[in-house]
Amino acid sequence: MQKLTNKEEEIMKILWKLEKAFVKEILEKITGDRPHYNTLSTIVRNLQEKGYVDHEAFGNTHRYFPTISKEDYRKRFINTSIVDYYDNSYKSLVSHFAKEEKISVEELKEIIQLIEKRK
């Protein structure tokens, strides 16, 4: 599957929350700059072509729904990011967050405890 653009990810997050939605309903949930209805409709159709959503037809109207779960998407692209940006090293990933002060010592201890419980 192809990686999504930022706008496509934003739309997918809305669809994951709504589970099923018409373009109009998706448009109502967008915060900030809202695209034109036709632009949003094109983005949703692109998501369908990429295999992320499908639709149910109601006459000329379509109700869209995700075909991939948020969890499956996250797993796939977190793993790809670790390979691409951290030389396939989770240690490098955690080190990055520690250096950037994005993770606390307490959180690191919790992670260690989770790992030790799995042994």
N, C-alpha and C positions, 0 to 999 in steps of 0.2 A: 504494500500500500504506500501511496505517496504521502509525504509529510504535508500537513496542512499549512496554509498561510495563517497569519495572525487573525485576519477577519474570519476565515473559515473556522478556526478554533473557537472564536467568540460565538459563532453561530452554533457550532456543535455543543458548546457548554449550555446554551439555551435549550437546544433540543434534548440533551441529556436530562435537564431539569423538567422540561414539559412532557417528555416521552413521546408525544405526538403533537404536531402543530401545523397549522396553515401558515403561509408566508406572513399574512397579516398579524397573526399571533406572535410570530418570531419578531417581527418589526416592532411591536409594542414593548417587547422586553429588552431591546437594545438601548443601552445607556450611552450618553454622549452623542456624537454625530451619527445620526441615523441615515443610512443610505436610502436612495429612492426605492420604492417598491420593486420596480423592474430590475434594479441592480441586485437587490437582495434575492429576488427570484432566480436570477442568473447564478448567484453564488450557491444557492441551495441545489440547483440543477448540476452545477459543477461537483458538489459534494456527492450527488447521486452517481455521476459518471465515475468518480474516484472510488465508489463502493462504500461510502460512509453512511449514506442514507438511502432509503427507498420511500415509496409513497403508496397511498391508497387513493384511488380516483373517486371523486364524487362529481360526476358530470365533467365540467371543464375545470373543476378545482381539484387540487391535490393536497392531501394531508401527509406531511413528511414525518418519518421516524428514523432514529439511528439504527444502523445495522451492526455497529460495533459498540461495545460498552466503553464507558469512560476509563475503566480499569484496564481493559485490553489496549486501548490507545496509549495510555500512560506507560504501561509496561514496554510496549514496542518502541516508543520514541525516547524513553529514558535510557533504555539499553543502547539505542543507536547513538544518543548524545554522549554516553560514557565512552563508547568505542571511538567516536569522532573527536571528542574534545579532551578526554582524559586518558587516552592510550589504553582503554579497556581496564582501567584501574579504579576500583571503588575507593581505594585509599587516597588516590589523587583527588577524587571528587570531594571526599570528606575533608581533606586537607585544604582544598580551595575554600570551602565554607568556613572552616576554622580561621583561616587567614583573613577572610573578609568579615569575620566576626558575625557570621550569619547563623552560627550554631554555638550554643553555650556548653560549658563543661558538664552541666547537669544533663543536657540532652545527649551528649556523647556517652555519659555513663549509662543512660537508659538504653542506648543502642548496644553498648557492650553487654548489658544484662540480657537483652533480647537474643543476642548471638549466643551467649553462654547457655541460655535456656534451651536452645535448639540442639545443643550437643548431647 
